[in-house]
């Protein structure tokens, strides 16, 4: 998880805070449009789908799983020098009838790190881009109509050539009545809204 202003930005509340957290969590965890992240060794250089990365394992007492991952950066974009909190998350499914809500909380292991000798970053950070999208009344109004339970894959995309950030959200089409996708495209430096798309 990249630190500082990269994933901080302005404080948000309510549904805006939920959207920001989910968008940036996906962004740093290796979502399709991530700028940088870790890729499991067996997936390096391959096109991935949900079934490839959504595999689960049952870890029996006394057993272990070892997995290697490769850190990747987005090509043709500067890599900023920022603090990094490396996080490994281990969800726990409980023990049958003894399962409680507390079992749903994943175990997290953190390792403080940093990207050294980074390059200047000429655009808004991802957090600032999400803040700008939430400040847009058109996108914010659409988002407020969409129940969080229907959200699928909030997205954040930097088009370095065009100089734009696009912030969006896919939905479960059965979970609401306001369309299955929406997005706002903004100038990547100023946050000025360029266009909207709702389907």
N, C-alpha and C positions, 0 to 999 in steps of 0.2 A: 504494500500500500504506500503510495507516494505521499510524502508529508508536506507540511507548510501550506502555502497558498495554493499549491497544486490541487488539493482536494478540500480546501477549507472554504475560502470565499466568504460571502456574507451569510449571516445566520438566517435560517428559514424556519417557519412554523407550519403546523398542520400538514395538509396534503402536499404542500410545496416541499416541506422537509422530507417527507416520505419519498417523493419523486427524486429529489436531489441525492439522497442517500443511496437509493436503488440504482440510479443512473451511474453515479461515480463508483459504487461498489462493483458493478458489472464492468465498468471501464478499466479499472485497475486489476480486475481478476481475469482478464483475458477475453472479454466480449469481442464480437466480430470486428468492431471498429476501434479497438484499443490502440493506443500509441505505443505502449510497451507492456510487457508482462512475461509470465513464465509459461512455457509450453512443455508438456510432458515429453520426455525423450522419444517415446514411440510415435509421437504425433508430429515431430518436426518435419517441415516441408510438405505436409499433407493437408488437403482440404478436410475440414471437420464439420460434423453435424452434431445435433443434440445427443444422439445415441452414442457418439464416440466419446464425449466428455462427461456424460451423465451416468457412467457406470458406477455401481456401488460394490463394496466388498464387506463380507461378514468376517470380522476379526475375532477369532476365538481366543479365549484366555491363553496367554503364553506364546501366541503367534505374533508375527510382525509382517509388515508390508514395507518394502523399500522402493522408492520411486525417485528417479532423477528427472530434473527439469532444466530447460535451457532458457536463459533470459534473452528476450528478443526486444529489439527496438523497431519502431516503424521506419522504413527506409525513406530517405529524402527529406527527413524532418530533423531538426536539431534535437539532441538529447540534453535536457536541462540538468543542471547540477542541483539536486534536491535531496533532502533526507528521505530515507525509505524505511518503512517498517515491514519487514518480511513476516507474513502471517501464514501459518499452517493451521487449517481448521479441520477438526475431527468430530463430526456429528455422532451422536449416540442414540440408537433406536430403542433402548430400554430392554427389560428382561421379562417379556410376556406380561403376566398379570401384575407384576410389580412395577410396571411402567408408570411414571409420573410425569407431570409437565416439566419438572426440573430436568428430566432426562433429555428433553428436546434442546436444551442449551448446549451448543457444541463446545468442545474443548479447543482452546486456541493457544498456540505457541508463537511468541513474538521474538524476532531478532532485529535489533536496531542496526541499520546500515545506512548507506548513502551512495549516491552517484557522484563521483568526484570529477573535477575538471570538465563540468558540463558546458554546453554552448548557450549563447543568448537565445531566449525564447521570444519571438517577435509578435506573438498573438496573445489574446486572452488565454488564461489557463483554463483547463477543463471546468474547474469549479466556477470561475468567473463566467464562462460560457453558459453553464446551466443557470446561474443567477440571472443572466441577461434574458434567457428564454422565459424564466419565471416572471420577470418584470414586464414581459410583453402581455398586454391585457387580453389579446385574442387567444394566444396559446394558453395562458393561465385560466381563462374562462372555460376553454374546452377541457383542460385537465381536471378542473373542479367538478365537471359533470361525469367524470369517469371513475367508478368505484375502484379503489386500489386492488381489490380482490380480482379484478379482471385484467390487471396489467400483465403484459408479457414483454420482456426484453426492451426496457427503455434503452434508447440508443444515443450515442454522441459521436459525431463524425467530423473530423477536420479535413477539409479539402485545401491542401496547402497551395495548389496551383491557382485555385479560384479565390483563395483568401477568405474562406467561409467556414463557420461552424454550423452544423445542422444538429439540432436536438429534437428527438422524437420519442414516440411511444407506440408500441404495438399492443393490441388488446385481444382478449378472448372475445370473439364476435358474439358469443352467446351470453356474455356477462353484462351487456349494457345495450343501449339503443342509440348511441351517438357515433357509430362508425368504428372501424377496427384499427385505424391508424391516424396519427396526427404528427406534424412536425413543423418546426420553424427554422428558417435559414437566416443567418445573420452575418454581417461583416465580422471577420475574425479578430479585428483589432478594436473596433469601436463598439460592437454589439448592436449596431443599427440593423433593424429588421429588413430583410430583403424580400422574403416571400413566406407564405404558409402553404401547407398541403394537408388536407383532411380527406380521408376516404372511408 
